[in-house]
């Protein structure tokens, strides 16, 4: 028995911020983000719950068949307990359902697929609800123009189940913890607790204003990291799959920003491969960017010809992961 992606739904909160109110038009053109959805009074758990309910409704999936819930988020509703357990209760699922949070960001979807693959292919679960949820904007200062125009909020729900043919393969992972501080919220964990650490605000050399309780991103370092590590990741995944670039049906990567993705595609020699590069109305929703992109591609052209799709995620950690997915057996939204 092999794990296979069967369905994906997404939920974007209703509040929308237009980047024309935040930065100059030339910057919008470069990053490719015109507008973003913001979670105002909704938590990461709320967004994930809404995505799950949408998945069950759109594909007429029997929620009672769920064996396991995985939730990838860096913004749990509480320090404890884990948010996936609360979502089990909110969805009205049986108590025999396993639940686990995965504390990863931009690479988290591919890592989560690997976990789901392991659970299904070892017989520990048959049908898995894999959720991603990001509310980055709650942790970004409104005066930080380096991060604010890039990130949006949103959640996705992916349904995976067993199949006779392989659906996920050629996984490759990587980590470089020496650069952990290039994308970070310094205060809030056990190293620097809010109770013991005063909030300090500062303005950087580019006039971006933030506190040590908010997201800091070294954009140049993240760009260099991506262009250094991800072309090799692509080569390694192809080698593991014993495939060439010409055999790929599509590439769906983490949607960081338009400029980076265009440059990466060229540097990695993927200009002749269909390649998704569009976050114009969502921004970077971190671990949800890959499944959201899959949903967009499938809605636009169907899934029948998506048998060899390279997926890749990369960013905060710093971490990266890639794999090959057969999406040809995805369910159709019920009409």
Secondary structure, 3 states (H helix, E strand, C coil): CEEEEEEEEEECCCEEEEHHHCCCHHHHHHHCCCEEEECCCCCHHHHHHHHHHHHHHHHCCCHHHCCEEEEECCCCCCCCCCHHHHHHHHCCCCCCCEEEEECCCCCHHHHHHHHHHHHHHCCCCCEEEEEEEECHHHHCCCCCCCCCCCECCEEEEEEEEEECCCCEEEEEEEECHHHHHHEEECCCCCCCCCCCCCCCEEECCCCCEEECCCEEECHHHHHHHHHHHHHHHHHHHHHHHCCCHHHCCEEEECCCCHHHHHHHHHHCCCCCCCECCCCCCCCECHHHHHHHHHHHHHHHHCCCCCCCEEEEEEECCCEEEEEEECCCCCCCCCC
